[in-house]
Amino acid sequence: MRNVIAHFANKWSMLLLVILDEFGVMRFNELSRAIPDISPKVLSGHLKTLESVGLVKRILYAEVPPRTEYELTDLGRTLIPILNQLSDWGRRHLNDITKSLSKYQ
């Protein structure tokens, strides 16, 4: 389980997957604007990781200047319902979690 989840169970990768699900095919700059607090280096690294595990497809067009687009693969789309459930759980329990965290700060 750890070997599979380690590739996408971080704040940026899960957010990228959800954004690509919502908006479909996106270019690098569009993704960067959708997540303004991620650096280009970190965004690029996470996209490469998601591509390497087969969750995101990178499409490179031989144009000048080169154009690159990203989209979810069929495998990536199978993960979206699970991420949505996790997000729903987080929203339902945010107050409880916040309350518990305040005891330790």
Backbone as CSV, one residue per row, in Angstrom:
resi,resn,N_x,N_y,N_z,CA_x,CA_y,CA_z,C_x,C_y,C_z
1,MET,0.820,-1.190,0.000,0.000,0.000,0.000,0.867,1.258,0.000
2,ARG,1.887,1.264,0.836,2.758,2.433,0.942,3.438,2.743,-0.389
3,ASN,3.855,1.695,-1.106,4.547,1.898,-2.380,3.657,2.531,-3.438
4,VAL,2.370,2.289,-3.382,1.441,2.875,-4.345,1.069,4.295,-3.932
5,ILE,0.653,4.461,-2.702,0.164,5.751,-2.221,1.258,6.816,-2.193
6,ALA,2.488,6.413,-1.977,3.584,7.382,-1.881,3.721,8.246,-3.123
7,HIS,3.246,7.774,-4.260,3.400,8.518,-5.507,2.379,9.628,-5.697
8,PHE,1.282,9.594,-4.953,0.273,10.636,-5.158,-0.341,11.155,-3.865
9,ALA,0.019,10.617,-2.728,-0.602,11.027,-1.466,0.172,12.185,-0.833
10,ASN,0.155,13.307,-1.506,0.716,14.535,-0.957,-0.178,15.673,-1.418
11,LYS,-0.049,16.807,-0.783,-1.016,17.878,-1.045,-1.024,18.340,-2.496
12,TRP,0.135,18.399,-3.147,0.149,18.926,-4.509,-0.372,17.907,-5.513
13,SER,0.037,16.674,-5.413,-0.381,15.668,-6.395,-1.884,15.437,-6.346
14,MET,-2.435,15.315,-5.158,-3.882,15.108,-5.061,-4.634,16.323,-5.606
15,LEU,-4.145,17.517,-5.311,-4.777,18.731,-5.824,-4.685,18.786,-7.350
16,LEU,-3.540,18.428,-7.908,-3.385,18.401,-9.362,-4.366,17.429,-10.008
17,LEU,-4.520,16.260,-9.414,-5.454,15.276,-9.960,-6.880,15.810,-9.954
18,VAL,-7.281,16.436,-8.862,-8.638,16.976,-8.750,-8.847,18.121,-9.751
19,ILE,-7.854,18.979,-9.909,-7.961,20.092,-10.858,-8.047,19.578,-12.291
20,LEU,-7.217,18.603,-12.633,-7.277,18.043,-13.980,-8.611,17.343,-14.236
21,ASP,-9.167,16.747,-13.197,-10.494,16.139,-13.355,-11.544,17.208,-13.615
22,GLU,-11.445,18.311,-12.900,-12.448,19.369,-13.033,-12.355,20.117,-14.360
23,PHE,-11.140,20.409,-14.805,-10.960,21.257,-15.979,-10.556,20.507,-17.244
24,GLY,-10.207,19.255,-17.143,-9.809,18.483,-18.324,-8.379,18.774,-18.728
25,VAL,-8.146,18.867,-20.020,-6.802,19.104,-20.549,-6.350,20.510,-20.172
26,MET,-5.124,20.597,-19.620,-4.600,21.898,-19.203,-3.127,22.013,-19.563
27,ARG,-2.718,23.229,-19.843,-1.314,23.515,-20.089,-0.631,23.822,-18.751
28,PHE,0.710,23.775,-18.782,1.486,23.989,-17.573,1.143,25.319,-16.910
29,ASN,1.088,26.394,-17.691,0.801,27.716,-17.122,-0.609,27.795,-16.540
30,GLU,-1.554,27.094,-17.143,-2.913,27.067,-16.600,-2.918,26.362,-15.240
31,LEU,-2.177,25.268,-15.144,-2.071,24.573,-13.856,-1.385,25.458,-12.822
32,SER,-0.364,26.161,-13.250,0.360,27.060,-12.351,-0.549,28.167,-11.831
33,ARG,-1.401,28.697,-12.698,-2.338,29.744,-12.264,-3.428,29.170,-11.357
34,ALA,-3.800,27.918,-11.589,-4.836,27.288,-10.761,-4.332,27.026,-9.345
35,ILE,-3.009,26.881,-9.188,-2.393,26.659,-7.868,-1.281,27.695,-7.711
36,PRO,-1.631,28.920,-7.366,-0.635,29.995,-7.373,0.494,29.840,-6.362
37,ASP,0.308,29.054,-5.323,1.367,28.937,-4.316,2.304,27.755,-4.549
38,ILE,2.260,27.123,-5.728,3.210,26.059,-6.054,4.269,26.637,-6.998
39,SER,5.526,26.319,-6.739,6.592,26.827,-7.602,6.631,26.009,-8.900
40,PRO,7.142,26.601,-9.973,7.240,25.857,-11.234,8.047,24.561,-11.094
41,LYS,9.105,24.590,-10.308,9.942,23.399,-10.120,9.150,22.284,-9.431
42,VAL,8.420,22.627,-8.396,7.629,21.638,-7.666,6.488,21.119,-8.549
43,LEU,5.827,22.014,-9.275,4.755,21.610,-10.183,5.281,20.635,-11.226
44,SER,6.388,20.971,-11.829,6.991,20.115,-12.845,7.341,18.741,-12.274
45,GLY,7.917,18.719,-11.090,8.283,17.454,-10.452,7.080,16.573,-10.171
46,HIS,6.024,17.172,-9.672,4.829,16.379,-9.362,4.139,15.884,-10.632
47,LEU,4.127,16.701,-11.676,3.550,16.253,-12.944,4.351,15.078,-13.514
48,LYS,5.684,15.143,-13.418,6.520,14.033,-13.894,6.252,12.764,-13.106
49,THR,6.108,12.899,-11.790,5.823,11.728,-10.958,4.469,11.134,-11.318
50,LEU,3.449,11.980,-11.449,2.115,11.484,-11.802,2.109,10.840,-13.183
51,GLU,2.913,11.380,-14.089,3.037,10.779,-15.418,3.742,9.426,-15.324
52,SER,4.788,9.348,-14.515,5.573,8.109,-14.429,4.778,6.943,-13.842
53,VAL,3.790,7.236,-12.991,2.966,6.159,-12.426,1.688,5.938,-13.225
54,GLY,1.519,6.682,-14.308,0.405,6.444,-15.212,-0.901,7.125,-14.864
55,LEU,-0.860,8.142,-13.984,-2.088,8.834,-13.604,-2.369,10.059,-14.475
56,VAL,-1.316,10.622,-15.051,-1.429,11.813,-15.891,-0.717,11.544,-17.215
57,LYS,-1.312,12.029,-18.290,-0.705,11.915,-19.613,-0.202,13.282,-20.032
58,ARG,1.031,13.314,-20.519,1.664,14.545,-21.015,1.649,14.477,-22.533
59,ILE,1.121,15.528,-23.152,1.036,15.581,-24.610,1.902,16.739,-25.079
60,LEU,2.942,16.430,-25.842,3.869,17.444,-26.346,3.590,17.660,-27.826
61,TYR,3.351,18.908,-28.211,3.097,19.264,-29.606,4.358,19.890,-30.190
62,ALA,4.765,19.402,-31.346,5.975,19.896,-32.013,5.657,21.199,-32.734
63,GLU,5.558,22.259,-31.965,5.273,23.593,-32.483,6.343,24.545,-31.986
64,VAL,6.370,25.712,-32.549,7.274,26.749,-32.056,6.416,27.902,-31.588
65,PRO,6.442,28.250,-30.302,7.125,27.527,-29.232,6.406,26.212,-28.909
66,PRO,7.121,25.256,-28.311,6.501,23.969,-27.997,5.323,24.131,-27.042
67,ARG,4.313,23.329,-27.253,3.114,23.371,-26.396,2.994,22.017,-25.715
68,THR,2.770,22.035,-24.409,2.615,20.809,-23.636,1.296,20.880,-22.883
69,GLU,0.536,19.799,-22.953,-0.733,19.706,-22.242,-0.722,18.480,-21.341
70,TYR,-1.528,18.545,-20.302,-1.637,17.460,-19.340,-3.104,17.094,-19.171
71,GLU,-3.355,15.802,-19.012,-4.711,15.333,-18.738,-4.636,14.041,-17.956
72,LEU,-5.732,13.720,-17.277,-5.804,12.461,-16.548,-5.851,11.293,-17.525
73,THR,-5.226,10.204,-17.136,-5.366,8.966,-17.883,-6.621,8.251,-17.377
74,ASP,-6.981,7.155,-18.037,-8.105,6.363,-17.548,-7.827,5.878,-16.127
75,LEU,-6.583,5.488,-15.868,-6.204,5.051,-14.520,-6.352,6.200,-13.523
76,GLY,-5.924,7.387,-13.910,-6.055,8.560,-13.043,-7.500,8.863,-12.712
77,ARG,-8.371,8.693,-13.703,-9.795,8.955,-13.462,-10.398,7.972,-12.455
78,THR,-9.857,6.774,-12.357,-10.389,5.813,-11.379,-10.076,6.234,-9.947
79,LEU,-9.099,7.097,-9.780,-8.722,7.564,-8.442,-9.600,8.713,-7.957
80,ILE,-10.253,9.423,-8.861,-11.021,10.618,-8.511,-12.150,10.334,-7.517
81,PRO,-12.962,9.286,-7.691,-14.006,9.041,-6.688,-13.442,8.839,-5.280
82,ILE,-12.286,8.223,-5.193,-11.653,8.001,-3.880,-11.195,9.339,-3.290
83,LEU,-10.590,10.185,-4.113,-10.164,11.505,-3.640,-11.362,12.357,-3.239
84,ASN,-12.454,12.231,-3.982,-13.668,12.965,-3.621,-14.219,12.492,-2.278
85,GLN,-14.184,11.191,-2.031,-14.632,10.668,-0.737,-13.747,11.185,0.387
86,LEU,-12.449,11.212,0.169,-11.517,11.728,1.174,-11.785,13.205,1.447
87,SER,-12.043,13.956,0.391,-12.360,15.376,0.541,-13.660,15.573,1.314
88,ASP,-14.670,14.785,0.994,-15.952,14.864,1.719,-15.755,14.542,3.192
89,TRP,-14.970,13.515,3.474,-14.699,13.138,4.862,-14.010,14.306,5.586
90,GLY,-13.046,14.920,4.928,-12.332,16.046,5.531,-13.251,17.211,5.843
91,ARG,-14.169,17.513,4.929,-15.116,18.612,5.178,-16.046,18.283,6.342
92,ARG,-16.511,17.036,6.405,-17.429,16.634,7.484,-16.759,16.681,8.855
93,HIS,-15.462,16.415,8.900,-14.778,16.287,10.188,-13.771,17.399,10.471
94,LEU,-13.786,18.443,9.655,-12.814,19.527,9.825,-12.889,20.154,11.210
95,ASN,-14.084,20.419,11.709,-14.210,21.037,13.038,-13.650,20.141,14.128
96,ASP,-13.929,18.842,14.057,-13.399,17.909,15.055,-11.876,17.857,15.000
97,ILE,-11.336,17.826,13.812,-9.882,17.758,13.655,-9.237,19.043,14.157
98,THR,-9.827,20.188,13.803,-9.305,21.477,14.251,-9.338,21.570,15.769
99,LYS,-10.419,21.101,16.354,-10.544,21.120,17.813,-9.467,20.246,18.461
100,SER,-9.254,19.075,17.917,-8.237,18.170,18.455,-6.841,18.755,18.295
101,LEU,-6.571,19.355,17.163,-5.254,19.956,16.922,-4.980,21.108,17.884
102,SER,-6.009,21.871,18.213,-5.801,23.029,19.099,-5.323,22.607,20.474
103,LYS,-5.603,21.384,20.889,-5.145,20.880,22.182,-3.635,20.699,22.212
104,TYR,-3.009,20.561,21.029,-1.593,20.260,20.961,-0.758,21.443,20.515
105,GLN,-1.378,22.585,20.352,-0.614,23.756,19.881,-0.420,24.762,20.977
